[in-house]
């Protein structure tokens, strides 16, 4: 499938979807706590449904009611677990691997063809170091894990994915000894680790920070029932803000920003550096853009999901936009650095691809093109927004939005976009 996108101007109100990362974490932790723990304002997407189904395979009883989920009974550590398919969700796979290591029986985790290309070895090595038996396909899914881990000291590199660290943190309090966690090298995507610790705190478990982003101690503890409200997703908000900057006329984005840490909220600062005026009033966000953006240099080491929405802003930038320290974006659903380079040059943007980022420069010869998103939801949405600015574009794989923003096309068309599924 593909979409035809014509030059569009958008206006009016649009609601930002709930946060995918917090939804994942809250569902897992509510399922470990049980006793009618409730998660409100959840994002119900393909990825988060994979987490719900995974928790059910682990024995949790979960009820979906409107935009909330209620855990009637918790995960039952020790039961025989059937094979778990986490579909396209890397977060589900990685957190589930840590939970699987708490079981004595072997558990198989698999996923779709895209997920089977994503690395798991650092996490599997860490779990093996404290007693788990792990098998994989060259360090990638499908994987088999057999516990039971009892805890102890774990060393793990930080330069691959913070999801590995989050998985270990979430499982740690349920071990007999607890875990002393040592992160080697520089940790990428630090705010996602902060998000995990903040969510654990909401469920009654404390993490002792010995050296931030380097050393943590988690003693044996029990997750306690809680009511957790998921804030908006700043990763999705960045896409909506990019759409408003490139194509907007008086666009208002609505949603509960909340107070929980989100690394992608730095996109507000990025826009202001580019010359965009951003106004936040309670639960509403508006932007006012200059005729041309300023350009600049941006370190996305802690916010790799901002790579696609920031890259497309080069379409209307007077000076180059340089993005660096985001090598780990090559390990997402796709190699986003390579695909952005390959596809956006078709529109007329001059791009220099680097190992850890991109330098993008607009030209006077911006033209429509056929863009291949490689079934990557964030690339699809970003390419659609670019197409709205350029006109006469097609973008492949509209079904990919089910991963994080299921009604993206419908909502964008409602406020003036011209996106037609063909």
C-alpha positions in Angstrom: 0.0 0.0 0.0 1.0 3.6 -0.4 -0.4 7.1 0.0 -0.7 10.0 -2.4 0.1 13.3 -0.8 -0.7 16.7 -2.3 0.5 20.1 -1.1 -1.5 21.0 2.0 -2.2 23.6 4.6 -3.5 22.5 8.0 -5.4 24.5 10.6 -7.5 23.8 13.7 -7.1 21.6 16.7 -5.5 18.2 16.9 -5.0 16.0 20.0 -1.6 14.5 20.6 -1.7 10.7 21.4 -0.6 9.3 24.7 3.0 8.3 25.3 4.0 4.9 23.9 7.1 4.4 26.1 5.2 5.2 29.4 2.3 3.0 28.2 4.6 0.0 27.8 6.3 0.5 31.1 3.0 1.1 33.0 1.4 -2.0 31.6 4.3 -4.2 32.5 4.5 -2.8 36.0 0.8 -2.8 36.6 0.9 -6.5 35.5 3.6 -7.2 38.0 1.7 -5.4 40.7 -1.8 -6.7 39.9 -4.6 -6.2 42.5 -6.7 -3.9 40.2 -3.8 -1.6 39.2 -5.1 0.8 36.5 -3.4 2.6 33.7 -5.3 5.5 32.4 -5.0 7.4 29.0 -3.2 4.4 27.5 -2.0 4.4 23.9 -3.8 1.5 22.2 -1.6 0.8 19.3 0.0 -2.3 17.7 3.1 -2.1 19.9 1.2 -1.6 23.2 -1.2 -4.3 22.4 1.8 -6.5 21.9 2.8 -5.6 25.5 -0.8 -6.4 26.8 -0.8 -9.8 25.0 2.7 -10.5 26.3 1.6 -9.8 29.9 -1.4 -12.1 29.4 1.0 -14.9 28.2 2.9 -14.4 31.5 -0.4 -15.0 33.3 -1.8 -11.6 33.9 -5.6 -11.0 33.6 -6.1 -7.6 31.9 -9.3 -5.8 31.0 -9.4 -2.9 28.5 -12.0 -0.4 29.3 -12.3 2.7 27.1 -8.8 4.4 27.3 -7.8 2.5 30.4 -6.5 -1.0 31.3 -7.2 -2.7 34.6 -5.0 -5.6 35.8 -7.3 -8.0 37.7 -4.6 -10.5 38.5 -0.8 -10.1 38.2 1.8 -12.0 36.2 2.3 -15.5 37.6 6.0 -16.1 37.8 6.5 -19.9 37.6 3.7 -20.9 35.3 4.4 -22.6 31.9 4.4 -19.8 29.3 3.6 -20.4 25.6 5.8 -18.8 22.9 5.5 -15.0 23.0 5.3 -13.0 19.7 6.0 -9.4 20.4 5.3 -8.5 16.7 7.2 -5.2 15.8 7.7 -4.0 19.4 11.3 -3.8 20.5 10.4 -2.4 23.9 8.0 -5.3 24.5 10.7 -7.8 23.5 13.4 -6.4 25.7 11.4 -5.8 28.8 9.8 -9.3 28.4 13.2 -10.9 28.2 14.1 -9.6 31.6 10.8 -10.9 33.0 11.2 -14.2 31.3 14.6 -14.7 33.1 12.6 -14.8 36.4 10.9 -18.0 35.3 12.4 -21.5 35.8 10.9 -22.9 32.6 12.3 -22.0 29.2 10.4 -19.2 27.4 10.7 -18.4 23.7 10.3 -14.8 22.5 10.0 -13.9 18.8 8.8 -11.1 16.6 8.2 -10.0 13.0 10.9 -9.9 10.3 11.9 -6.3 11.3 12.3 -7.2 15.0 14.3 -10.2 14.1 17.0 -7.9 12.8 17.3 -5.9 16.0 20.2 -6.7 18.5 19.6 -8.4 21.8 23.0 -9.8 22.7 24.1 -7.2 25.3 20.9 -7.9 27.3 21.2 -11.7 26.9 24.9 -11.6 28.0 23.9 -9.5 31.0 21.1 -12.0 32.0 23.5 -14.9 31.4 26.0 -13.4 33.8 23.6 -13.8 36.7 22.4 -17.3 35.9 20.0 -17.3 32.9 20.5 -19.6 30.0 20.0 -17.7 26.8 19.9 -18.9 23.1 19.5 -16.6 20.1 20.0 -16.3 16.4 23.3 -14.5 16.2 22.3 -12.3 19.1 18.9 -11.5 17.6 15.3 -12.9 18.0 13.9 -15.4 18.2 15.4 -16.0 21.6 15.0 -18.6 24.3 15.5 -17.8 28.0 15.6 -20.1 31.0 16.0 -18.7 34.5 15.8 -18.4 37.3 18.1 -15.5 37.9 18.8 -14.7 41.6 20.5 -11.3 41.2 24.0 -10.0 41.8 26.3 -7.7 39.9 25.6 -7.0 36.2 27.8 -5.1 33.7 26.3 -3.9 30.5 27.4 -1.5 27.7 25.3 1.6 27.5 25.9 2.5 23.8 23.4 0.2 22.2 20.0 0.8 23.8 18.7 2.1 27.1 15.9 -0.5 26.7 18.4 -3.1 27.9 19.0 -1.2 31.1 15.2 -0.6 31.6 14.6 -4.4 31.3 17.2 -5.2 33.9 15.8 -2.5 36.3 12.2 -3.7 36.0 13.2 -7.3 36.7 15.7 -6.5 39.5 13.4 -6.0 42.5 11.9 -9.5 41.9 15.2 -11.3 42.2 16.3 -12.9 45.5 19.4 -10.8 45.9 18.6 -7.6 44.0 20.9 -6.3 41.4 24.0 -4.0 41.4 24.0 -2.5 37.8 27.1 -1.1 36.2 26.7 0.7 32.9 29.9 0.7 30.9 30.7 3.5 28.4 28.3 6.3 27.6 24.6 5.6 27.9 22.4 6.6 25.0 18.8 7.8 25.3 19.3 8.7 29.0 15.8 10.1 29.5 14.2 6.7 28.8 16.1 5.3 31.7 14.7 8.2 33.8 11.2 7.3 32.6 11.6 3.7 33.7 12.8 4.7 37.2 10.0 7.3 37.5 7.4 4.7 36.5 8.8 2.1 39.0 8.6 4.7 41.7 4.8 5.1 40.9 4.5 1.4 41.6 6.3 1.5 45.0 9.8 0.4 43.9 12.8 2.6 44.5 16.0 2.6 42.6 19.2 3.7 44.3 21.3 5.9 42.0 24.9 5.6 43.0 26.4 7.4 40.0 23.8 8.8 37.5 23.7 6.7 34.3 26.6 4.6 35.5 25.8 2.7 38.7 22.5 1.7 40.3 21.4 -0.6 43.1 18.0 -2.2 43.2 17.2 -4.2 46.4 14.5 -6.9 46.5 11.1 -5.3 46.6 7.4 -5.8 45.7 5.5 -3.8 43.1 2.4 -2.2 44.6 -0.9 -1.5 43.0 -1.3 2.0 41.6 -3.3 4.3 39.3 -1.0 5.6 36.6 -2.0 8.3 34.0 0.0 8.3 30.8 1.1 11.8 29.5 1.1 12.8 25.9 3.9 11.4 23.7 6.5 14.0 22.9 7.8 11.8 20.1 4.4 12.1 18.4 4.2 15.8 19.4 7.4 16.5 17.6 5.8 15.2 14.4 2.7 17.3 14.9 4.9 20.3 15.6 6.9 19.7 12.5 3.7 19.5 10.5 2.5 22.8 12.0 5.9 24.5 11.3 6.0 23.4 7.6 2.4 23.4 6.7 0.4 25.1 9.5 -2.0 28.0 9.7 -3.1 28.5 13.4 -2.7 24.9 14.5 -3.5 24.1 18.1 -2.1 20.8 19.6 -3.9 19.6 22.7 -2.9 17.1 25.3 -1.8 16.6 29.0 1.9 17.3 29.0 2.3 15.9 32.6 5.4 16.2 34.7 7.1 12.9 34.0 10.5 13.0 32.3 10.5 12.8 28.4 13.7 13.3 26.5 11.9 14.4 23.3 10.5 17.5 25.0 13.9 19.0 23.9 12.2 19.4 20.5 10.6 22.6 21.9 14.1 24.1 22.5 15.2 22.9 19.0 12.3 24.7 17.4 13.1 27.9 19.2 16.8 27.6 18.1 15.5 27.3 14.6 13.6 30.6 15.0 10.1 29.2 15.8 8.0 30.8 18.5 6.4 28.1 20.7 3.5 29.0 23.1 2.4 26.5 25.8 -0.8 27.4 27.7 -2.0 24.7 30.0 -2.7 21.8 27.8 -2.4 23.6 24.4 0.7 24.2 22.2 0.9 26.6 19.3 3.8 27.6 17.0 4.5 30.7 14.9 7.1 30.1 12.2 9.4 32.5 10.4 9.4 32.6 6.6 12.6 30.5 6.7 14.1 28.5 9.6 17.6 29.3 10.8 19.3 25.9 10.8 21.8 24.8 13.4 23.6 21.9 15.0 21.7 19.4 17.2 22.9 16.6 19.5 20.2 13.9 19.5 22.1 11.3 21.7 19.3 11.3 24.2 16.4 11.7 21.8 16.9 9.5 18.7 13.2 9.5 17.7 13.5 13.2 16.9 15.7 12.4 13.9 12.9 12.1 11.4 10.8 15.1 12.3 13.9 17.3 12.6 15.3 16.1 9.3 12.3 17.2 7.3 12.5 20.7 8.6 15.5 21.1 6.3 12.9 21.6 3.5 12.4 25.1 4.7 15.7 26.0 6.4 17.9 28.9 5.3 21.0 27.2 6.7 22.0 23.6 7.1 20.6 21.4 9.8 23.3 19.2 11.3 22.3 16.2 13.5 24.9 14.3 15.4 25.5 11.7 18.2 22.6 9.6 17.0 24.3 6.5 15.7 21.9 4.3 17.7 19.1 5.5 15.3 20.6 2.9 12.9 19.3 0.2 15.3 15.7 1.3 15.4 12.9 -0.3 13.3 15.2 0.5 10.4 18.5 2.2 9.8 16.8 5.6 9.9 20.0 7.6 9.1 20.5 5.6 5.8 16.9 5.7 4.8 16.4 9.4 5.5 19.5 10.0 3.4 18.3 7.8 0.5 14.7 9.2 0.4 15.0 12.9 1.2 17.5 13.5 -1.5 14.7 12.6 -3.9 13.0 15.8 -2.8 16.0 17.9 -3.6 17.6 18.2 -0.2 21.4 18.0 -0.2 22.4 15.4 2.5 25.8 14.4 3.8 25.4 11.1 5.7 27.8 10.5 8.6 28.2 7.5 10.8 26.4 9.2 13.7 24.1 11.6 11.9 23.3 13.9 9.0 23.9 17.3 7.5 20.9 18.5 5.5 20.7 21.5 3.3 17.7 22.7 1.3 17.8 23.9 -2.3 15.7 25.9 -4.7 14.8 22.7 -6.6 12.4 21.0 -4.2 10.3 18.4 -6.1 7.8 15.7 -5.4 8.9 12.1 -5.3 8.1 8.5 -4.5 9.3 7.9 -0.9 9.8 4.5 0.6 9.3 4.4 4.4 10.4 0.8 4.7 7.4 0.0 7.0 8.8 2.4 9.7 6.0 4.3 11.4 8.0 7.4 12.2 9.6 7.6 8.8 6.1 7.2 7.2 4.6 10.1 9.2 7.6 12.3 8.6 7.6 11.6 4.9 3.9 12.4 4.7 4.5 15.8 6.4 7.3 16.5 4.0 5.0 15.5 1.1 2.4 18.0 2.4 5.0 20.7 2.1 6.3 19.7 -1.3 3.3 18.2 -3.0 3.0 15.5 -5.6 4.5 12.8 -3.4 3.7 9.2 -2.6 4.8 7.4 0.6 4.8 3.6 1.1 3.4 1.6 4.0 0.6 3.7 5.6 -0.4 0.6 7.7 2.8 1.2 9.8 1.1 4.0 11.8 -0.7 1.3 13.8 2.5 1.0 15.8 2.3 4.4 17.5 -0.4 6.7 16.0 -3.2 4.6 14.5 -5.4 7.5 13.4 -2.6 9.7 12.1 -3.9 9.9 8.5 -7.5 10.5 9.6 -6.6 13.2 12.0 -4.2 15.0 9.6 -6.9 15.0 6.9 -9.5 16.3 9.3 -7.4 19.5 9.7 -6.7 20.0 6.1 -4.0 17.5 4.9 -4.5 15.8 1.5 -3.4 12.3 2.2 -5.1 9.6 0.1 -4.5 5.8 0.6 -4.2 4.1 -2.7 
